[in-house]
Amino acid sequence: MGKHDEPIVLEGIEAGKKAAAIEAVNALIKDGQVIGIGSGSTIVYAVERIAERVAAEKLSVQCIPTSFQARKLIHDNGLILESLENCPVIDIALDGADEVDAELNCIKGGGGCLTQEKIIASNAKDFFIIGDTRKKVESLGTHWKKGVPIEVIPMAYRPIQLQIEKKLGGSAELRMAHRKAGPVVTDNGNLLLDWKFQNITDWDYVNGVIKMIPGVVETGLFIHMAKAAYFGTADGSVSIRKSSAKPSVNSTALPDENGDK
Ligand SMILES: O=C(CO)[C@H](O)[C@H](O)COP(=O)(O)O
């Protein structure tokens, strides 16, 4: 690929993110909902579309952020900012992902916001992923080579690194900041390890092992949490990967292959 090709490729990826975000917001957002707002670059397109629909259709929705970035996004788009204190039950959470496997298990936390993202997703009646088609894989780790993000209490980062490597192999690297000396510090004042793994098939087991290590706050493994994932391509087409799990009573109806509910 020549250097002049790169902007075209990037434009295509952005077009895919935007297509997925718009399709999901059009299909899933309804008047009166409490909405969990994820973090990253794809969610920006979703929030912009929610704001457009709120203005055009006079929708009344309340938004709960998963990060400093999401909080500012909600504010900057003129949407109503809420909290889990006031709205402990969320109707729907929308978020990006770093990778999504065939069972809708996700790696999240590339942007370092995994803990609040998981709190919001786990308190939502339905959790949906949006992303460009690079994120759609059969098994985790196919394209995403940066590892599983893990948020840890600062004083414990070194023993946690050693325990993960001893119990599960691979390498757990402390995430370092760019344009600031030292490590990345999360919105919660903690540090991040990126665990580079090999040959993992049982993600539920792995998630449990990591979570049991004292000092681990949360992992970026979102196992059996998402109801569906919307993947967009550069030409604007969107495919939906749905969970095979039985929907809950309050669950949002999904379009079928023809786009019908
Ligand atoms: O988990 C996340 C942040 O913690 C993001 O949702 C994930 O990294 C995907 O980001 P993007 O939409 O920029 O590809």
The ligand as an ORCA input file, in Angstrom:
! r2SCAN-3c Opt
* xyz 0 1
  O     -13.638     -0.070     25.065
  C     -13.465      1.041     24.617
  C     -12.857      2.137     25.390
  O     -12.476      1.708     26.667
  C     -13.894      1.342     23.228
  O     -15.260      1.134     23.123
  C     -13.142      0.455     22.290
  O     -11.747      0.687     22.471
  C     -13.515      0.733     20.839
  O     -13.145      2.040     20.476
  P     -13.360      2.615     19.027
  O     -14.820      2.859     18.857
  O     -12.548      3.901     19.035
  O     -12.820      1.616     18.051
*
